[in-house]
Every structure is written in structure tokens, then in C-alpha cells.
Amino acid sequence: MTATDPALTALASGWGALSLLHSRIETHIERALQSRHDLSVREYSLLDVLSRQHEGEGGHLQMKQVADAVVLSQSATTRLVTRLEDRGLLSRYLCPTDRRGIYTDVTEAGLKLLEEARPTNDAALREALDEAAKNPELASLVAAVEAVDAPAPRP
């Protein structure tokens, strides 16, 4: 294959379209969350991920798992947790079975803010997808996003 190979050109175009769709969606959601709830997309995502933890086996996430879920490095995730902890939205505690492990939970204030912000996030996502669907280059990607089945809830 060469750099001008049609297959590579198509892949690059597809990747560019996917990147553009992601950027448009994230920017639209970011503006809505910031203006209405003083939350960034990453902060919202972190609250959302941590709010889904449970008391059962494997129910609490380690920092690496949290970082993977919010698509950040461990150090960036730790800084984000610290910021939200300083705002009273998260709390940290030592793992009862492994004193080296630290878990993070969403506080009542964090759960309240997440509950208030969820409709904003969902509406902004819908608006961004509807707008992107009008672009012929993005319409098939929007359809693919809409066709993805939601994961089954954890027991």
C-alpha cells in the first residue's frame, strides 16, 4: 500500500469524520454543562461513572479503572478527583481489604448535581447528534451511534 492508496484514503476520511463528530458533540455538551451546572464533560463523566459503583464484589473501581472509563491518564484522573473532592462532590477512603487501595465515592451533593445535570447532558447530546445528522459526511456515523445497544445494567 502507498500513501495514495484509496483504502488508506478512505480510512483517513472515516477517521477524520469520526473525530469531527466527537469534537462537535463534546463541544456542544461542554457548553451546556458549563453554562447550566458549572461542570465540564470530564467532570460529568467522572461523576456518572462513579455513581454506578455498588457494594457487591467488584463494585468499586480502582483509579486505573476510573481513568480508563473517563479516557484520561491516571494522573489527570487523580487531579480531576481532587478538584471534585475540593468542591464536595466526591470523597475518598481507604479500601477496607487492601490498605494501599483508595476508593472514591460520589457524595450526596455530587449525586444531586449529577441528577440535575443528566437532562442537560442528554438534551445536548441529542441536539448535537441531530445537527450532525444534517451533514452527509456525518449522517452514517450518527446512525451508527444511535444503533449501539446500551450495555445491560450490572446486577
C-alpha positions as CSV (number, residue, x, y, z in Angstrom):
1,M,0.0,0.0,0.0
2,T,1.1,3.5,-0.7
3,A,0.1,6.8,0.9
4,T,-2.2,7.5,-2.0
5,D,-3.9,4.0,-1.8
6,P,-7.7,4.5,-2.0
7,A,-8.2,2.2,1.0
8,L,-5.9,4.3,3.2
9,T,-7.5,7.5,2.0
10,A,-11.0,6.1,2.8
11,L,-9.8,5.1,6.3
12,A,-8.3,8.5,6.9
13,S,-11.5,10.1,5.8
14,G,-13.6,7.9,8.0
15,W,-11.3,8.6,11.0
16,G,-11.5,12.4,10.3
17,A,-15.3,12.2,10.2
18,L,-15.4,10.3,13.4
19,S,-13.0,12.8,15.1
20,L,-15.1,15.7,13.8
21,L,-18.3,14.1,15.1
22,H,-16.8,13.5,18.5
23,S,-15.4,17.1,18.7
24,R,-18.8,18.6,17.8
25,I,-20.7,16.5,20.3
26,E,-18.2,17.1,23.1
27,T,-18.1,20.9,22.5
28,H,-21.9,21.1,22.4
29,I,-22.2,19.2,25.7
30,E,-19.4,21.1,27.3
31,R,-21.0,24.4,26.7
32,A,-24.4,23.2,28.0
33,L,-22.9,21.6,31.2
34,Q,-20.6,24.6,31.9
35,S,-23.3,27.2,31.5
36,R,-26.0,25.4,33.5
37,H,-24.1,23.4,36.1
38,D,-20.5,24.6,36.2
39,L,-19.4,21.1,35.1
40,S,-17.0,20.0,32.4
41,V,-17.7,17.0,30.2
42,R,-14.9,15.1,32.0
43,E,-16.3,16.1,35.5
44,Y,-19.8,14.9,34.4
45,S,-18.4,11.7,33.1
46,L,-16.4,11.0,36.3
47,L,-19.5,11.6,38.4
48,D,-21.5,9.4,36.2
49,V,-19.0,6.5,36.2
50,L,-18.5,6.7,40.0
51,S,-22.3,6.9,40.7
52,R,-22.7,3.5,39.1
53,Q,-20.5,1.7,41.7
54,H,-22.1,-0.7,44.0
55,E,-21.3,-2.6,47.2
56,G,-21.1,-6.0,45.6
57,E,-17.9,-7.8,44.6
58,G,-16.0,-5.7,42.1
59,G,-18.5,-2.9,42.7
60,H,-15.9,-0.2,43.5
61,L,-13.4,0.9,40.8
62,Q,-9.7,1.4,41.3
63,M,-8.2,4.6,40.0
64,K,-6.9,2.9,36.8
65,Q,-10.4,1.6,36.1
66,V,-11.8,5.0,36.6
67,A,-9.1,6.6,34.4
68,D,-9.9,4.1,31.6
69,A,-13.7,4.7,31.9
70,V,-13.3,8.5,31.6
71,V,-10.5,8.2,29.0
72,L,-7.8,10.1,30.9
73,S,-4.4,9.2,32.3
74,Q,-4.2,8.1,35.9
75,S,-2.6,11.4,36.9
76,A,-5.2,13.5,35.1
77,T,-7.9,11.4,36.7
78,T,-6.4,11.9,40.2
79,R,-6.3,15.7,39.6
80,L,-9.9,15.6,38.5
81,V,-10.9,13.6,41.5
82,T,-9.1,16.1,43.8
83,R,-10.9,19.1,42.1
84,L,-14.3,17.5,42.6
85,E,-13.4,16.4,46.1
86,D,-12.5,20.0,46.9
87,R,-15.9,21.0,45.7
88,G,-17.6,18.5,48.0
89,L,-18.8,16.3,45.1
90,L,-16.6,13.3,45.8
91,S,-15.0,11.6,48.8
92,R,-12.1,9.2,49.1
93,Y,-11.5,6.4,51.5
94,L,-9.1,3.5,52.0
95,C,-10.1,0.1,50.7
96,P,-11.1,-2.0,53.7
97,T,-9.4,-5.1,52.4
98,D,-6.3,-3.6,50.9
99,R,-4.9,-0.6,52.8
100,R,-2.9,0.5,49.7
101,G,-6.1,1.0,47.7
102,I,-8.1,4.2,47.7
103,Y,-11.7,4.3,46.5
104,T,-13.8,7.3,45.5
105,D,-17.5,7.7,46.1
106,V,-19.9,10.4,44.9
107,T,-21.3,12.5,47.8
108,E,-24.9,13.4,48.3
109,A,-24.1,16.8,46.8
110,G,-22.4,15.1,43.8
111,L,-25.4,12.8,43.2
112,K,-27.7,15.8,43.4
113,L,-25.7,17.8,40.9
114,L,-25.4,14.7,38.6
115,E,-29.2,14.3,38.7
116,E,-29.7,17.9,37.8
117,A,-27.1,17.8,35.0
118,R,-28.2,14.5,33.4
119,P,-31.1,16.0,31.5
120,T,-28.8,18.8,30.2
121,N,-26.2,16.3,29.1
122,D,-28.8,14.1,27.4
123,A,-30.5,17.0,25.6
124,A,-27.2,18.5,24.5
125,L,-26.2,15.0,23.1
126,R,-29.5,14.7,21.2
127,E,-29.1,18.2,19.8
128,A,-25.5,17.6,18.7
129,L,-26.5,14.3,17.0
130,D,-29.5,15.9,15.3
131,E,-27.3,18.7,14.0
132,A,-24.6,16.4,12.9
133,A,-27.1,14.1,11.1
134,K,-27.8,17.0,8.7
135,N,-24.2,16.7,7.4
136,P,-24.0,14.0,4.7
137,E,-20.4,13.1,5.8
138,L,-21.5,12.5,9.4
139,A,-25.0,11.1,9.0
140,S,-23.9,7.4,8.8
141,L,-21.8,7.9,11.9
142,V,-24.8,9.4,13.7
143,A,-26.9,6.4,12.7
144,A,-24.2,4.0,14.0
145,V,-24.1,5.8,17.3
146,E,-27.9,5.7,17.6
147,A,-27.9,2.0,16.7
148,V,-25.5,1.0,19.5
149,D,-27.3,-1.0,22.2
150,A,-26.9,0.2,25.7
151,P,-24.9,-2.1,27.9
152,A,-27.0,-4.2,30.3
153,P,-27.2,-2.9,33.8
154,R,-24.9,-4.5,36.3
155,P,-26.6,-6.7,39.0
